Amino acid sequence: MSTPFTETHGFPYYDEPATYVTVGGRLRQWEHSGWKPESLSWKESCYIHTGLSGPVVCVDGPDADAFIAYLSTNSLKTFPEGTMRHAVMCTDDGLVAAHGILQRYDNGLYRHYAAGPWALYKALTGQWNVRAWMEDMYLTQIAGPKSREALERASGEDLGDIAFLRYRRITIAGKDVEVGRIGMSGNLAYEVRGPIEDGAAVYDAIYQSNREIGIERLGWRTYLVNHVEGGFPQANWTFGMAMIHDPDFRAWVGEGHFALHPQVTGSVDPADTRARLRNPFEVNWGSAVKFDHDFLGRAALERIKADPKQRRTVTLRWNAEDVIDIFASLYREGEEYRTMDLPSSPTWAHGLMEHADRVLLDGALVGVSSGSIYSYYFRENLSMGCIDQDLAVPGTELVVQWGDHGRRLKDVRVTVDRFPYLTEGRNSGAA
């Protein structure tokens, strides 16, 4: 019998303390040395994480260039092999349906990593002369100030020539590996990729050769902390994917599919789906929207861009006394506030979250906040808030209503702060 415990995972098993979780039918590493040391890893040394391994959308054929351009808000007129794009794909109404790293190869093949099956669905149901399929691949991330050193120790190669959003091939553990300079921690980071059956050997070679420099195995439990600190909105936690609310997509996938049933939580009414979705401008991806070509959602995004009443994503720093009061309610009579898990709340054990809390100014709704993380490094609770752009100024004081709709809510004082919050050693700078 095939189960998540018997399938190829892309990472090795060690006879050491660890916990695991199944997410979307896949076995994931949940925690290793503990969330505190794991959350310090990308500031002090580096981490290795392989939670995004799995199916990758592949497209080729005579219409591949035109098809990918039609789906992508990005300009792809110049897209040579060796470069990457953060490709954003929208529904017809301009909401983010899928996003992830896109690569084009000289043979005309495209791969869209960790993005979901939106491109596959559009290829298989449209009139394009393309082939589309899924490949099972490992995607292992190495991030932190020592990440380049870690990969050089594992490969024996100098990686100083790999600039931000560039990739090339190297060899690790005798395996042909694709390494790209991109990551979610905000600071220096890389991804290594290849066939899923090579993943465990490559992971083991990187980890074993770097124990002495303090590499940490980052688990799914702490992964979201680096997204919030680093300023990278995370699909299925910061916001939901609009594709799963598209009626035709739902019919194609089948209503019983796991991907169509996220956990809907937060003080925003669960019936308010739009509050849990985003257009590219709302998550600060406006630079990825280029009106130099026709693409799905273009008309809607042109209207959105011209509308002065926009929202954008900021870091919200939570008042410590109010957070402490949330925990203190567990020790008082009566209904407690929604419990805050550490280091991220709600936890990402389900894998698909649509959490949205109301953000208020003088009692008026001005945006939504997406969960909360505790940064052990900064000793702060932080969240990403999508708020009215005239309020998106550091120092603005607002209120987040923490809790679930219809239950007891806690008004938490928050302050708009820098975005991203972690500013040291940005990956777009020198390695």
Secondary structure, 3 states (H helix, E strand, C coil): CCCCCCCCCCCCCCCCCCEEEEECCEEEEEECCCHHHHHHHHHHCCEEECCCCEEEEEEECCCHHHHHHHHECCCCCCCCCCEEEEEEEECCCCCEEEEEEEEECCCCCEEECCCCCHHHHHHHHCCCCCEEEEEEEEEEEEECCCHHHHHHHHHCCCCCCCCCCEEEEEEECCEEEEEECCCCCCECEEEEEEEHHHHHHHHHHHHHCCHHHCCEECCHHHHHHHHHHHCCCCECCCECCHHHHCHHHHHHHCCCCHHHCCEEECCCCCCCCHHHCCCHHHHCCHHHCCCCCCCCCHHHHHHHHHCCCCEEEEEEEECHHHHHHHHHHHHCCCCCCCCCCCCEECCCCCCCEEECEEEEECCEEEEEEEEEEEECCCCEEEEEEEEEHHHCCCCCEEEEEECCCCCCCEEEEEEEECCCCCCCCECCCCC
